[in-house]
């Protein structure tokens, strides 16, 4: 007589019993072999446990109050804000989302130890919603381990660590659900090329790290899908590195200049891609293709490491830079220079921050198209993926205004950008002539250069 097949429920029960039995056998063997309870508990120490333990102290919780209006006609109300940050420099520099600290009167930061201190906003980039804040710790702080987002795999395990709903250092686990997502959260804020994950990301997680199982930050958590379950988003860490390197640059913070542009090389070091003309780096013979492995006492793997190693040094101070070239290791003494007002031309600034190459157009030609304007800047080129490109500005358009100012010369654009940074404008309203028609929109510009 054929044997009866067990029911699915019975099979599940047998599997559960087998698993419990295996655990008991392991524990029994541990006892028989004289292993301590601590050794037995090591069986529970997974890669995830190690990843969180290694990075927990490099994550901070952020609190503060801000005034928020539901609409233009409503009376502003004081609300409690919260978010998360990751320590990127042992002196107390922290990366977070700009919307976490925007408009906050007093930024309060809580370390993993429970110690609380105040922070100040150092720099920010409206377009990517990233910001750097600075605390003044009594001792050096642990720094988050930075990985890469270039090799992410759909389905790989990721971990979110942050201040979820005010519950500090909350850990959630999920997988990479998709890559290269675009998300529009408001009329003025859009994110592109995001990592999508089903790790629970809640209010308060914004600005915190998304980690892989090796304990490396591979993204910065930024947004959730309203009303959805298991859908969160993070800015890829390679993009974060690019922006944060500018936000923490010595040009921006110290008004000094070295003239080095480098790319990260996962094989080790940072490979120089550009040496600016007449810069200190050019003067000591540095050239594209050089691999920087050390500056002073600091190992270098990225542009961010270059900026961190130079940060806080005075103009004229000489810094030891170790290079690897085809002929072997070399060392140069790089003197930092004072950043001159003319170090970055208005034309170059327009390209870097707006993504536009422009040329002044003869006023008479502009008036032929629309006599209300005194002049304008003809758009010669638009950088793919830049702020202007995202707003649909095209080659051949004529930029006639930014915010409340006319744009007749490239210097006018620099003036507006300076005012925008000093007074923390929101997105800049722009006006372009296309044919005889005036079009307008709002630019969330790249605030990455002074």
FENUR-V644316 format. One record per helix or strand of 2 or more residues. SS is the DSSP state (H for helix, E for strand). FROM is the first residue (numbers start at 1). LEN is the number of residues. If there is no record, write none. Layout:
ss->SS from->FROM len->LEN
ss->SS from->FROM len->LEN
This chain:
ss->H from->8 len->25
ss->H from->37 len->8
ss->H from->47 len->12
ss->E from->59 len->10
ss->E from->77 len->13
ss->E from->93 len->5
ss->H from->98 len->4
ss->E from->107 len->4
ss->E from->116 len->10
ss->E from->130 len->5
ss->E from->157 len->8
ss->E from->167 len->18
ss->E from->190 len->8
ss->E from->209 len->4
ss->E from->217 len->8
ss->E from->232 len->5
ss->H from->237 len->11
ss->H from->250 len->4
ss->E from->256 len->2
ss->E from->260 len->5
ss->E from->270 len->6
ss->H from->280 len->4
ss->E from->291 len->5
ss->E from->298 len->2
ss->H from->303 len->8
ss->E from->318 len->8
ss->E from->328 len->8
ss->E from->337 len->2
ss->H from->346 len->9
ss->E from->356 len->6
ss->H from->363 len->7
ss->E from->376 len->7
ss->H from->387 len->4
ss->E from->398 len->5
ss->E from->405 len->2
ss->H from->410 len->13
ss->E from->428 len->7
ss->E from->437 len->7
